[in-house]
Amino acid sequence: MSLSNYEIIRSEIFRFSVDYRLSLPEMIEAAHYDNFEAPGLLEAVVTGEGVREYEGRLYGSHPYRAWSRMAECIRLDDSENPWRVADIAQTVGFSTAFPNQQLEYDIFGLGTTIGKPEAGYVPRLGSTPCGWRHPGEKKRELSWLEWGDRWSGDRRWLAVREVR
């Protein structure tokens, strides 16, 4: 598969860290989400030691691009220093460092799934309107999204690579 076969949207590169000395609930608390609706997420396995530095990049494509092909495009984007889809700790670390990114579009960390790929759930960083009292304002949230193999084009996938 060639990356040139796909019209890929790439963001700038963001630098952030993940403190693996914290438990996942502590990482989530540090992110200060307005809404947290993800039963089962707190049981996700987080692996890593100490504080790790990452580069992150958001990827998108045209509407209804198969995510499995998108994941392959992410891996092919830089053969010298490849990207990989972010897991839950990296997704939360990114949103802690760059909280306003998820106000622009939904961001997914496809490196952590609960259930089967055909009918599972993935972590979603997103936002919801605050309501009529605060028009135009949004709340940051962390939730699960049931997923299949196709996604709309207004979503982004978080890819990461460790800074060495």
DSSP file (Angstrom, degrees, kcal/mol; ACC not computed):
  #  RESIDUE AA STRUCTURE BP1 BP2  ACC     N-H-->O    O-->H-N    N-H-->O    O-->H-N    TCO  KAPPA ALPHA  PHI   PSI    X-CA   Y-CA   Z-CA
    1    1 A M              0   0    0      0, 0.0     2,-0.4     0, 0.0     3,-0.0   0.000 360.0 360.0 360.0 135.1    0.0    0.0    0.0
    2    2 A S    >   -     0   0    0      1,-0.1     3,-1.6     0, 0.0     4,-0.2  -0.867 360.0-141.6-105.5 135.9    1.3    3.4   -0.9
    3    3 A L  G >  S+     0   0    0     -2,-0.4     3,-1.8     1,-0.3     5,-0.2   0.813 100.0  68.6 -61.4 -30.0    0.6    6.5    1.2
    4    4 A S  G 3  S+     0   0    0      1,-0.3    -1,-0.3     3,-0.1     4,-0.0   0.649  84.9  70.7 -67.5 -13.8    0.3    8.5   -2.0
    5    5 A N  G <  S+     0   0    0     -3,-1.6     2,-0.4     2,-0.0    -1,-0.3   0.593  96.1  62.5 -75.9  -9.4   -3.0    6.6   -2.8
    6    6 A Y  S <  S-     0   0    0     -3,-1.8     2,-1.1    -4,-0.2    55,-0.0  -0.918  79.8-131.0-121.3 142.2   -4.7    8.4    0.1
    7    7 A E        -     0   0    0     -2,-0.4    55,-0.5     2,-0.0     2,-0.4  -0.789  40.0-171.9 -89.2 100.0   -5.5   12.0    0.6
    8    8 A I  E     -A   61   0A   0     -2,-1.1     2,-0.5    -5,-0.2    53,-0.2  -0.774  19.9-145.7-102.7 136.0   -4.2   12.3    4.2
    9    9 A I  E     -A   60   0A   0     51,-2.9    51,-2.0    -2,-0.4     2,-0.4  -0.879  21.5-172.2 -96.4 126.8   -4.6   15.3    6.5
   10   10 A R  E     -A   59   0A   0     -2,-0.5    49,-0.2    49,-0.2     2,-0.1  -0.967   9.2-149.9-122.5 137.0   -1.6   15.8    8.8
   11   11 A S        -     0   0    0     47,-1.9     3,-0.0    -2,-0.4    49,-0.0  -0.325  37.1 -81.0 -87.6 178.6   -1.4   18.2   11.7
   12   12 A E        -     0   0    0     -2,-0.1    46,-0.5     1,-0.1     2,-0.5  -0.219  58.2 -92.1 -64.2 171.2    1.7   19.9   13.0
   13   13 A I        -     0   0    0     44,-0.1     2,-0.4    -3,-0.1    44,-0.2  -0.815  41.4-159.6 -93.8 129.9    3.8   17.8   15.3
   14   14 A F  E     -B   56   0A   0     42,-3.1    42,-3.2    -2,-0.5     2,-0.5  -0.850   5.5-146.4-107.2 142.1    3.1   18.2   19.0
   15   15 A R  E     +B   55   0A   0     -2,-0.4     2,-0.3    40,-0.2    40,-0.2  -0.930  32.6 146.4-109.4 134.6    5.4   17.3   21.9
   16   16 A F  E     -B   54   0A   0     38,-2.2    38,-3.3    -2,-0.5     2,-0.3  -0.947  33.0-128.0-154.5 170.9    4.0   16.0   25.1
   17   17 A S  E     -B   53   0A   0     -2,-0.3     2,-0.4    76,-0.3    36,-0.2  -0.879   4.3-148.4-126.5 159.4    4.9   13.7   28.0
   18   18 A V  E     -B   52   0A   0     34,-2.4    34,-2.5    -2,-0.3     2,-1.0  -0.998  11.5-147.6-125.7 127.4    3.2   10.8   29.7
   19   19 A D  E >   -B   51   0A   0     -2,-0.4     3,-1.6    32,-0.2    32,-0.2  -0.802  14.0-176.6 -97.1  97.4    3.9   10.2   33.4
   20   20 A Y  T 3  S+     0   0    0     30,-2.7    31,-0.2    -2,-1.0    -1,-0.1   0.502  74.1  78.9 -75.1  -3.3    3.6    6.4   33.8
   21   21 A R  T 3  S+     0   0    0     29,-0.3    -1,-0.3    28,-0.1     2,-0.2   0.715  85.6  77.2 -72.5 -19.3    4.2    6.8   37.5
   22   22 A L  S <  S-     0   0    0     -3,-1.6     2,-0.1    28,-0.2    28,-0.0  -0.598  87.5-119.4 -86.8 149.9    0.5    7.8   37.7
   23   23 A S     >  -     0   0    0     -2,-0.2     4,-2.3     1,-0.1     5,-0.2  -0.413  33.8-103.7 -76.1 164.6   -2.3    5.3   37.5
   24   24 A L  H  > S+     0   0    0      1,-0.2     4,-2.5     2,-0.2     5,-0.2   0.916 123.3  52.7 -59.9 -43.3   -4.8    5.7   34.6
   25   25 A P  H  > S+     0   0    0      0, 0.0     4,-2.3     0, 0.0    -1,-0.2   0.887 110.0  49.2 -59.3 -35.8   -7.4    7.3   36.9
   26   26 A E  H  > S+     0   0    0      2,-0.2     4,-2.2     1,-0.2    -2,-0.2   0.885 109.9  51.0 -69.4 -37.8   -4.8    9.8   38.1
   27   27 A M  H  X S+     0   0    0     -4,-2.3     4,-1.0     2,-0.2    -1,-0.2   0.924 111.8  47.7 -61.8 -44.0   -3.9   10.6   34.5
   28   28 A I  H >X>S+     0   0    0     -4,-2.5     5,-0.6     1,-0.2     3,-0.5   0.904 110.7  51.0 -65.1 -42.0   -7.6   11.2   33.7
   29   29 A E  H ><5S+     0   0    0     -4,-2.3     3,-1.2     1,-0.2    -1,-0.2   0.895 106.6  55.0 -61.7 -40.1   -8.0   13.3   36.8
   30   30 A A  H 3<5S+     0   0    0     -4,-2.2    -1,-0.2     1,-0.3    -2,-0.2   0.744  99.3  62.5 -65.3 -23.7   -5.0   15.5   35.8
   31   31 A A  H <<5S-     0   0    0     -4,-1.0    -1,-0.3    -3,-0.5    -2,-0.2   0.657  96.5-143.0 -78.4 -15.4   -6.6   16.1   32.4
   32   32 A H  T <<5 -     0   0    0     -3,-1.2   108,-0.2    -4,-0.5    -3,-0.1   0.921  23.6-170.8  55.6  52.6   -9.5   17.9   34.0
   33   33 A Y      < -     0   0    0     -5,-0.6   108,-0.2     1,-0.1    -1,-0.1  -0.464  24.5-144.1 -70.4 146.6  -12.3   16.7   31.7
   34   34 A D  S    S+     0   0    0    106,-1.9     2,-0.4     1,-0.3   107,-0.2   0.843  90.0  25.2 -75.2 -35.8  -15.7   18.3   32.0
   35   35 A N  E     -c  141   0A   0    105,-1.9   107,-2.0    -3,-0.0     2,-0.4  -0.993  61.9-175.8-131.3 136.7  -17.4   15.0   31.3
   36   36 A F  E     +c  142   0A   0     -2,-0.4     2,-0.4   105,-0.2   107,-0.2  -0.910  16.5 157.6-133.0 105.8  -16.0   11.5   31.7
   37   37 A E  E     +c  143   0A   0    105,-2.1   107,-1.1    -2,-0.4    -2,-0.0  -0.714  28.1 116.0-130.8  79.7  -18.4    8.8   30.4
   38   38 A A    >   -     0   0    0     -2,-0.4     3,-2.2   105,-0.2     4,-0.5  -0.470  42.5-164.9-147.8  70.3  -16.4    5.7   29.7
   39   39 A P  T 3  S+     0   0    0      0, 0.0    -2,-0.0     0, 0.0   104,-0.0  -0.306  81.9  22.6 -57.1 138.6  -17.3    2.7   31.9
   40   40 A G  T >  S+     0   0    0      4,-0.0     3,-1.3     1,-0.0     4,-0.2   0.127  93.8 102.7  92.0 -21.6  -14.6    0.0   31.7
   41   41 A L  G X  S+     0   0    0     -3,-2.2     3,-2.2     1,-0.3    47,-0.0   0.863  71.1  63.5 -63.7 -35.8  -11.9    2.5   30.6
   42   42 A L  G 3  S+     0   0    0     -4,-0.5    -1,-0.3     1,-0.3   -18,-0.2   0.677  97.9  57.9 -65.9 -14.7  -10.4    2.6   34.1
   43   43 A E  G <  S+     0   0    0     -3,-1.3    -1,-0.3   -19,-0.1    -2,-0.2   0.477  78.2 121.7 -90.9  -2.7   -9.6   -1.1   33.7
   44   44 A A  S <  S-     0   0    0     -3,-2.2     2,-0.4    -4,-0.2   -20,-0.2  -0.310  70.4-112.1 -61.2 143.5   -7.5   -0.6   30.5
   45   45 A V        -     0   0    0    -21,-0.0     2,-0.5     2,-0.0    43,-0.2  -0.643  30.4-165.5 -82.2 129.4   -3.9   -1.8   30.9
   46   46 A V        -     0   0    0     -2,-0.4     2,-0.4    42,-0.1   -22,-0.1  -0.970   5.5-171.6-116.5 124.6   -1.3    1.0   30.8
   47   47 A T        +     0   0    0     -2,-0.5     2,-0.2     2,-0.0    42,-0.1  -0.947  33.1  88.3-119.7 139.4    2.3    0.0   30.3
   48   48 A G        -     0   0    0     -2,-0.4     2,-0.4   -28,-0.1    -2,-0.1  -0.758  53.9-120.9 153.8 162.7    5.3    2.2   30.6
   49   49 A E        -     0   0    0     -2,-0.2   -29,-0.1   -28,-0.0   -28,-0.1  -0.980  63.0 -22.3-132.2 143.5    7.8    3.4   33.2
   50   50 A G  S    S-     0   0    0     -2,-0.4   -30,-2.7   -30,-0.1     2,-0.5  -0.159 106.0 -31.2  63.2-154.0    8.7    6.8   34.4
   51   51 A V  E     -B   19   0A   0    -32,-0.2     2,-0.4   -31,-0.2   -32,-0.2  -0.906  63.4-165.6-103.9 125.1    8.1    9.9   32.3
   52   52 A R  E     -B   18   0A   0    -34,-2.5   -34,-2.4    -2,-0.5     2,-0.4  -0.907  11.4-140.3-114.1 139.5    8.2    9.4   28.6
   53   53 A E  E     -B   17   0A   0     -2,-0.4   110,-2.5   110,-0.3     2,-0.3  -0.809  25.5-177.4 -98.2 137.6    8.4   12.1   26.0
   54   54 A Y  E     -BD  16 162A   0    -38,-3.3   -38,-2.2    -2,-0.4     2,-0.4  -0.921  26.4-139.0-131.2 155.4    6.4   11.7   22.7
   55   55 A E  E     -BD  15 161A   0    106,-2.7   106,-1.7    -2,-0.3     2,-0.4  -0.937  28.8-165.2-103.8 139.7    5.8   13.5   19.5
   56   56 A G  E     -BD  14 160A   0    -42,-3.2   -42,-3.1    -2,-0.4     2,-0.3  -0.947  11.8-177.2-126.6 148.6    2.2   13.4   18.4
   57   57 A R  E     - D   0 159A   0    102,-2.2   102,-2.6    -2,-0.4     2,-0.5  -0.995  21.1-134.0-143.3 139.7    0.5   14.1   15.1
   58   58 A L  E     - D   0 158A   0    -46,-0.5   -47,-1.9    -2,-0.3     2,-0.4  -0.809  23.1-165.8 -95.8 132.9   -3.2   14.1   14.2
   59   59 A Y  E     +AD  10 157A   0     98,-2.6    98,-2.8    -2,-0.5     2,-0.3  -0.904  12.5 165.1-118.5 145.8   -4.2   12.3   11.0
   60   60 A G  E     -A    9   0A   0    -51,-2.0   -51,-2.9    -2,-0.4     2,-0.3  -0.916  10.1-169.6-145.9 173.4   -7.5   12.5    9.1
   61   61 A S  E     -A    8   0A   0     94,-0.4    94,-0.2    -2,-0.3   -53,-0.1  -0.883  42.1 -58.5-151.8-177.3   -8.8   11.6    5.7
   62   62 A H  S >  S-     0   0    0    -55,-0.5     3,-0.8    -2,-0.3    -1,-0.1  -0.233  78.0 -69.7 -63.8 161.6  -11.8   12.0    3.6
   63   63 A P  T 3  S+     0   0    0      0, 0.0    89,-0.2     0, 0.0    -1,-0.2  -0.170 116.5  18.0 -54.2 144.8  -15.2   10.8    5.0
   64   64 A Y  T 3  S+     0   0    0     87,-2.0     2,-0.4     1,-0.2    88,-0.2   0.783  78.2 159.0  65.6  32.8  -15.7    7.1    5.3
   65   65 A R  E <   -J  151   0B   0     -3,-0.8    86,-1.0    86,-0.8    -1,-0.2  -0.719  49.7-109.6 -80.2 133.8  -12.1    6.0    5.1
   66   66 A A  E  >  -J  150   0B   0     -2,-0.4     4,-1.8    84,-0.2     3,-0.4  -0.476  21.2-141.3 -65.1 129.2  -11.5    2.6    6.6
   67   67 A W  H  > S+     0   0    0     82,-1.8     4,-2.9     1,-0.2     5,-0.2   0.843  98.5  60.3 -65.3 -33.2   -9.6    3.0    9.8
   68   68 A S  H  > S+     0   0    0     81,-0.4     4,-1.4     1,-0.2    -1,-0.2   0.886 108.0  45.2 -63.9 -36.4   -7.5   -0.1    9.2
   69   69 A R  H  > S+     0   0    0     -3,-0.4     4,-2.2     2,-0.2    -1,-0.2   0.864 111.5  53.3 -70.8 -35.9   -6.2    1.5    6.0
   70   70 A M  H  X S+     0   0    0     -4,-1.8     4,-2.4     2,-0.2    -2,-0.2   0.915 105.7  53.1 -65.0 -41.7   -5.7    4.8    7.9
   71   71 A A  H  X S+     0   0    0     -4,-2.9     4,-1.9     1,-0.2    -1,-0.2   0.887 109.8  49.0 -60.2 -38.6   -3.6    3.0   10.6
   72   72 A E  H  X S+     0   0    0     -4,-1.4     4,-1.8     2,-0.2    -1,-0.2   0.891 109.1  52.4 -67.8 -39.3   -1.4    1.5    7.8
   73   73 A C  H  X S+     0   0    0     -4,-2.2     4,-0.9     2,-0.2    -2,-0.2   0.894 107.2  53.2 -62.0 -39.5   -1.0    5.0    6.2
   74   74 A I  H >< S+     0   0    0     -4,-2.4     3,-0.8     1,-0.2     9,-0.7   0.935 109.2  48.2 -60.8 -46.3    0.1    6.3    9.6
   75   75 A R  H 3< S+     0   0    0     -4,-1.9     3,-0.5     1,-0.2    -1,-0.2   0.838 113.4  48.2 -64.2 -32.2    2.8    3.6    9.9
   76   76 A L  H 3< S+     0   0    0     -4,-1.8     3,-0.4     1,-0.2    -1,-0.2   0.564  86.4  90.0 -84.6  -8.7    4.0    4.4    6.3
   77   77 A D  S << S+     0   0    0     -4,-0.9     2,-0.3    -3,-0.8    -1,-0.2   0.825 102.6  16.1 -62.3 -34.1    4.2    8.1    6.7
   78   78 A D        -     0   0    0     -3,-0.5    -1,-0.3    -4,-0.4     3,-0.1  -0.820  61.7-177.3-143.5  99.3    7.8    8.1    7.9
   79   79 A S  S    S+     0   0    0     -3,-0.4    -1,-0.1    -2,-0.3    -2,-0.1   0.766  85.5  54.6 -70.8 -24.5    9.8    5.0    7.3
   80   80 A E  S    S+     0   0    0      1,-0.3    -1,-0.2     0, 0.0    -2,-0.0   0.875 130.5  11.0 -74.9 -38.3   12.9    6.4    9.1
   81   81 A N  S    S-     0   0    0     -3,-0.1    -1,-0.3    80,-0.0    -2,-0.1  -0.658  93.0-152.8-140.3  77.5   11.0    7.2   12.4
   82   82 A P        -     0   0    0      0, 0.0     2,-0.2     0, 0.0    -7,-0.1  -0.095   3.4-135.7 -66.9 151.8    7.6    5.5   12.1
   83   83 A W        -     0   0    0     -9,-0.7     2,-0.3    -8,-0.2    78,-0.2  -0.583  17.5-166.2 -92.0 159.6    4.4    6.6   13.8
   84   84 A R  E     -E  160   0A   0     76,-1.7    76,-3.0    -2,-0.2    27,-0.1  -0.972  34.1 -88.1-141.9 157.9    1.9    4.3   15.5
   85   85 A V  E     -E  159   0A   0     -2,-0.3    74,-0.2    74,-0.2    24,-0.1  -0.397  52.4-108.3 -67.3 144.1   -1.6    4.7   16.8
   86   86 A A        -     0   0    0     72,-2.5    25,-3.1    22,-0.3    26,-0.4  -0.378  24.3-140.4 -76.1 146.5   -1.8    6.1   20.3
   87   87 A D     >  -     0   0    0     24,-0.3     4,-2.4    23,-0.2     5,-0.2  -0.356  39.1 -87.7 -92.5-176.8   -2.9    4.1   23.3
   88   88 A I  H  > S+     0   0    0      1,-0.2     4,-2.6     2,-0.2     5,-0.2   0.889 126.0  50.7 -64.6 -40.7   -5.1    5.4   26.1
   89   89 A A  H  > S+     0   0    0      1,-0.2     4,-2.4     2,-0.2    -1,-0.2   0.919 113.9  45.1 -63.4 -41.9   -2.2    6.8   28.2
   90   90 A Q  H  > S+     0   0    0      2,-0.2     4,-2.4     1,-0.2    -1,-0.2   0.867 112.1  52.7 -68.5 -36.3   -0.8    8.6   25.2
   91   91 A T  H  X S+     0   0    0     -4,-2.4     4,-2.1     2,-0.2    -2,-0.2   0.929 112.9  43.1 -64.8 -45.7   -4.3    9.9   24.3
   92   92 A V  H  X S+     0   0    0     -4,-2.6     4,-1.9     2,-0.2    -2,-0.2   0.898 113.1  53.1 -67.3 -40.4   -4.9   11.3   27.8
   93   93 A G  H  X S+     0   0    0     -4,-2.4     4,-1.9    -5,-0.2   -76,-0.3   0.902 109.2  49.7 -60.6 -41.4   -1.4   12.7   27.9
   94   94 A F  H  X S+     0   0    0     -4,-2.4     4,-2.6     1,-0.2    -2,-0.2   0.930 111.5  47.3 -62.2 -46.4   -1.9   14.5   24.6
   95   95 A S  H  < S+     0   0    0     -4,-2.1    -1,-0.2     1,-0.2    -2,-0.2   0.788 108.8  55.2 -71.7 -24.1   -5.2   16.0   25.7
   96   96 A T  H  < S+     0   0    0     -4,-1.9    -1,-0.2     1,-0.2    -2,-0.2   0.914 115.5  38.5 -68.3 -42.6   -3.7   17.1   29.0
   97   97 A A  H  < S+     0   0    0     -4,-1.9    -2,-0.2     1,-0.2    -1,-0.2   0.828 131.6  27.2 -76.3 -32.8   -1.0   19.0   27.1
   98   98 A F    ><  +     0   0    0     -4,-2.6     3,-1.3    -5,-0.2     4,-0.5  -0.586  69.0 164.0-130.7  69.3   -3.2   20.3   24.3
   99   99 A P  T 3  S+     0   0    0      0, 0.0     3,-0.5     0, 0.0     4,-0.2   0.762  70.8  58.6 -64.5 -26.6   -6.8   20.5   25.7
  100  100 A N  T >> S+     0   0    0      1,-0.2     3,-1.2     2,-0.2     4,-0.5   0.663  85.6  77.8 -80.1 -14.2   -8.2   22.7   23.0
  101  101 A Q  H X> S+     0   0    0     -3,-1.3     3,-1.3     1,-0.3     4,-1.1   0.895  91.1  54.0 -60.8 -38.8   -7.4   20.3   20.2
  102  102 A Q  H 34 S+     0   0    0     -3,-0.5    -1,-0.3    -4,-0.5    -2,-0.2   0.581  96.5  67.1 -75.7  -7.2  -10.4   18.2   21.1
  103  103 A L  H <4 S+     0   0    0     -3,-1.2    -1,-0.3    -4,-0.2    -2,-0.2   0.678 100.6  50.6 -79.9 -18.0  -12.7   21.2   20.9
  104  104 A E  H << S-     0   0    0     -3,-1.3     2,-0.3    -4,-0.5    -2,-0.2   0.862 128.0 -19.0 -86.2 -39.5  -12.1   21.3   17.1
  105  105 A Y  S  < S-     0   0    0     -4,-1.1    -1,-0.3    20,-0.0    50,-0.2  -0.980  78.1 -80.7-162.6 158.8  -12.8   17.7   16.2
  106  106 A D  E     -f  155   0A   0     48,-0.6    50,-2.5    -2,-0.3     2,-0.4  -0.409  42.3-157.2 -66.0 141.4  -13.1   14.3   17.8
  107  107 A I  E     -fG 156 125A   0     18,-2.5    18,-3.1    48,-0.2     2,-0.4  -0.982   4.5-158.3-125.2 134.1   -9.7   12.5   18.4
  108  108 A F  E     -fG 157 124A   0     48,-2.5    50,-2.5    -2,-0.4     2,-0.7  -0.904  15.8-154.2-117.8 141.1   -9.3    8.8   18.7
  109  109 A G    >   +     0   0    0     14,-1.3     3,-1.3    -2,-0.4   -21,-0.1  -0.838  17.7 179.2-107.0  89.9   -6.6    6.7   20.3
  110  110 A L  T 3   +     0   0    0     -2,-0.7   -23,-0.2    48,-0.3    -1,-0.1   0.469  64.6  83.3 -76.7  -0.9   -7.0    3.5   18.4
  111  111 A G  T 3  S+     0   0    0    -25,-3.1     2,-0.4     1,-0.1    -1,-0.3   0.555  90.4  54.8 -79.5  -5.8   -4.1    1.7   20.2
  112  112 A T    <   +     0   0    0     -3,-1.3     2,-0.4   -26,-0.4    -3,-0.1  -0.990  68.7 167.1-126.4 122.4   -6.5    0.8   23.0
  113  113 A T        -     0   0    0     -2,-0.4     2,-0.5     9,-0.1     9,-0.2  -0.970  24.8-152.7-132.2 150.4   -9.7   -1.1   22.3
  114  114 A I  B    S+H  121   0A   0      7,-2.2     7,-2.5    -2,-0.4     2,-0.2  -0.993  71.4   4.8-118.1 125.4  -12.3   -2.9   24.4
  115  115 A G  S    S-     0   0    0     -2,-0.5     5,-0.3     5,-0.2    -2,-0.1  -0.539 108.0 -34.1  97.3-168.9  -14.1   -5.7   22.6
  116  116 A K    >   -     0   0    0      3,-0.4     3,-1.1    -2,-0.2     4,-0.2  -0.560  55.1-114.1 -89.2 153.3  -13.5   -7.0   19.1
  117  117 A P  T 3  S+     0   0    0      0, 0.0     3,-0.4     0, 0.0    -1,-0.1   0.817 117.3  52.3 -55.4 -31.1  -12.4   -4.8   16.2
  118  118 A E  T 3  S+     0   0    0      1,-0.2    31,-0.1    31,-0.1    -3,-0.0   0.757 132.0  10.5 -77.3 -22.7  -15.8   -5.5   14.4
  119  119 A A  S <  S+     0   0    0     -3,-1.1    -3,-0.4    29,-0.1    -1,-0.2  -0.224 100.6 114.3-152.1  51.2  -17.8   -4.4   17.5
  120  120 A G  E     - I   0 147A   0     27,-0.5    27,-2.1    -3,-0.4     2,-0.3  -0.354  56.1-111.2-112.7-167.1  -15.6   -2.8   20.1
  121  121 A Y  E     -HI 114 146A   0     -7,-2.5    -7,-2.2    25,-0.2    25,-0.2  -0.959  21.2-166.1-129.8 147.1  -15.1    0.6   21.7
  122  122 A V  E     - I   0 145A   0     23,-1.9    23,-1.9    -2,-0.3    -9,-0.1  -0.944  34.8 -94.1-129.1 152.8  -12.2    3.0   21.4
  123  123 A P  E     - I   0 144A   0      0, 0.0   -14,-1.3     0, 0.0     2,-0.4  -0.438  41.3-162.1 -66.1 138.4  -11.3    6.1   23.6
  124  124 A R  E     -GI 108 143A   0     19,-3.3    19,-2.4   -16,-0.2     2,-0.6  -0.988  13.4-159.6-127.2 124.6  -12.7    9.3   22.2
  125  125 A L  E     +GI 107 142A   0    -18,-3.1   -18,-2.5    -2,-0.4     2,-0.2  -0.910  41.6 133.3 -94.5 124.0  -11.6   12.8   23.0
  126  126 A G  E     - I   0 141A   0     15,-2.2    15,-2.4    -2,-0.6     2,-0.3  -0.766  43.4-118.7-151.5-164.3  -14.4   15.2   22.1
  127  127 A S  E     - I   0 140A   0     -2,-0.2    13,-0.2    13,-0.2   -21,-0.1  -0.982   9.3-156.2-148.4 156.8  -16.6   18.0   23.2
  128  128 A T  E     - I   0 139A   0     11,-1.6    11,-3.1    -2,-0.3    -2,-0.0  -0.976  35.5 -97.4-132.1 147.9  -20.2   18.8   23.8
  129  129 A P  E     - I   0 138A   0      0, 0.0     9,-0.2     0, 0.0     3,-0.1  -0.324  25.1-134.3 -62.1 146.6  -22.0   22.2   23.7
  130  130 A C        -     0   0    0      7,-2.3     3,-0.3     4,-0.4     2,-0.2   0.665  49.7-119.1 -76.8 -16.8  -22.5   23.9   27.1
  131  131 A G    >   -     0   0    0      6,-0.4     3,-1.0     3,-0.2    -1,-0.3  -0.554  44.9 -41.6 108.2-174.2  -26.1   24.7   26.3
  132  132 A W  T 3  S+     0   0    0      1,-0.2    -1,-0.2    -2,-0.2    -2,-0.0   0.738 126.4  62.5 -68.6 -23.9  -28.2   27.8   26.0
  133  133 A R  T 3  S+     0   0    0     -3,-0.3    -1,-0.2     1,-0.3    -2,-0.1   0.789 118.5  26.0 -71.9 -25.7  -26.6   29.6   29.0
  134  134 A H  S X  S-     0   0    0     -3,-1.0     3,-1.9     3,-0.1    -4,-0.4  -0.539  83.8-166.8-135.3  67.7  -23.2   29.6   27.4
  135  135 A P  T 3  S+     0   0    0      0, 0.0     3,-0.1     0, 0.0    -3,-0.1  -0.277  74.2  19.8 -60.6 139.5  -23.7   29.6   23.6
  136  136 A G  T 3  S+     0   0    0      1,-0.3     2,-0.2    -5,-0.1    -4,-0.1   0.200  98.9 112.0  88.3 -16.2  -20.6   28.8   21.6
  137  137 A E    <   -     0   0    0     -3,-1.9    -7,-2.3    -6,-0.2    -6,-0.4  -0.613  49.6-159.6 -89.5 152.0  -18.7   27.2   24.6
  138  138 A K  E     - I   0 129A   0     -9,-0.2     2,-0.4    -2,-0.2   -35,-0.1  -0.941  12.4-132.5-130.5 152.7  -17.9   23.5   24.7
  139  139 A K  E     - I   0 128A   0    -11,-3.1   -11,-1.6    -2,-0.3     2,-0.3  -0.833  24.1-125.6-100.0 141.3  -17.1   21.0   27.4
  140  140 A R  E     - I   0 127A   0     -2,-0.4  -105,-1.9   -13,-0.2  -106,-1.9  -0.679  35.5-178.8 -84.5 139.0  -14.1   18.7   27.0
  141  141 A E  E     -cI  35 126A   0    -15,-2.4   -15,-2.2    -2,-0.3     2,-0.5  -0.979  28.2-152.3-141.5 154.4  -15.0   15.0   27.4
  142  142 A L  E     +cI  36 125A   0   -107,-2.0  -105,-2.1    -2,-0.3     2,-0.3  -0.996  38.6 144.7-120.1 124.5  -13.4   11.6   27.4
  143  143 A S  E     -cI  37 124A   0    -19,-2.4   -19,-3.3    -2,-0.5     2,-0.3  -0.889  46.9 -99.6-147.9 176.0  -15.7    8.8   26.4
  144  144 A W  E     - I   0 123A   0   -107,-1.1     2,-0.4    -2,-0.3   -23,-0.0  -0.772  29.0-159.2 -96.9 148.6  -15.9    5.5   24.6
  145  145 A L  E     - I   0 122A   0    -23,-1.9   -23,-1.9    -2,-0.3     2,-0.3  -0.996  17.7-129.3-129.0 129.8  -17.2    5.3   21.0
  146  146 A E  E     - I   0 121A   0     -2,-0.4     2,-0.3   -25,-0.2   -25,-0.2  -0.566  40.3-169.2 -70.6 138.1  -18.6    2.1   19.5
  147  147 A W  E     - I   0 120A   0    -27,-2.1   -27,-0.5    -2,-0.3     2,-0.2  -0.899  27.1-177.5-136.0 158.9  -16.8    1.6   16.2
  148  148 A G        -     0   0    0      2,-0.4   -81,-0.1    -2,-0.3   -29,-0.1  -0.299  58.5 -72.6-124.6-146.8  -16.7   -0.3   13.0
  149  149 A D  S    S+     0   0    0     -2,-0.2   -82,-1.8   -31,-0.1     2,-0.4   0.444 107.4  68.7 -98.2   0.3  -14.3    0.0   10.2
  150  150 A R  E     -J   66   0B   0    -84,-0.2    -2,-0.4   -83,-0.1     2,-0.3  -0.946  56.3-175.7-127.6 144.1  -15.5    3.3    8.8
  151  151 A W  E     -J   65   0B   0    -86,-1.0   -87,-2.0    -2,-0.4   -86,-0.8  -0.945  28.9-108.6-134.4 151.6  -15.2    6.8   10.2
  152  152 A S    >   -     0   0    0     -2,-0.3     3,-0.9   -89,-0.2   -91,-0.1  -0.430  33.8-113.7 -77.4 160.1  -16.5   10.2    9.1
  153  153 A G  T 3  S+     0   0    0      1,-0.3   -92,-0.2    -2,-0.1    -1,-0.1   0.540 105.1  74.1 -74.6  -8.4  -14.0   12.7    7.8
  154  154 A D  T 3  S+     0   0    0    -94,-0.1   -48,-0.6     2,-0.0     2,-0.3   0.177  84.3  88.0 -91.3  20.6  -14.4   15.2   10.7
  155  155 A R  E <   - f   0 106A   0     -3,-0.9   -94,-0.4   -94,-0.2     2,-0.4  -0.791  62.2-149.3-115.7 159.1  -12.4   12.9   13.0
  156  156 A R  E     - f   0 107A   0    -50,-2.5   -48,-2.5    -2,-0.3     2,-0.4  -0.960   5.5-143.8-130.1 147.5   -8.7   12.6   13.8
  157  157 A W  E     -Df  59 108A   0    -98,-2.8   -98,-2.6    -2,-0.4     2,-0.5  -0.914  20.2-133.0-107.1 134.4   -6.5    9.7   14.8
  158  158 A L  E     -D   58   0A   0    -50,-2.5   -72,-2.5    -2,-0.4     2,-0.4  -0.781  23.8-172.7 -90.5 125.8   -3.7   10.4   17.2
  159  159 A A  E     -DE  57  85A   0   -102,-2.6  -102,-2.2    -2,-0.5     2,-0.3  -0.903   6.0-173.1-114.9 147.2   -0.4    8.9   16.2
  160  160 A V  E     -DE  56  84A   0    -76,-3.0   -76,-1.7    -2,-0.4     2,-0.3  -0.913  16.9-175.0-136.4 160.6    2.7    8.9   18.4
  161  161 A R  E     -D   55   0A   0   -106,-1.7  -106,-2.7    -2,-0.3     2,-0.2  -0.951  35.8-107.0-151.9 145.1    6.4    8.1   18.4
  162  162 A E  E     -D   54   0A   0     -2,-0.3     2,-0.5  -108,-0.2  -108,-0.3  -0.475  29.0-124.6 -75.3 140.6    8.8    8.3   21.4
  163  163 A V              0   0    0   -110,-2.5  -110,-0.3    -2,-0.2    -1,-0.1  -0.724 360.0 360.0 -83.2 127.7   11.3   11.1   21.4
  164  164 A R              0   0    0     -2,-0.5    -1,-0.1  -110,-0.0    -2,-0.0   0.388 360.0 360.0-113.2 360.0   14.8    9.6   21.7
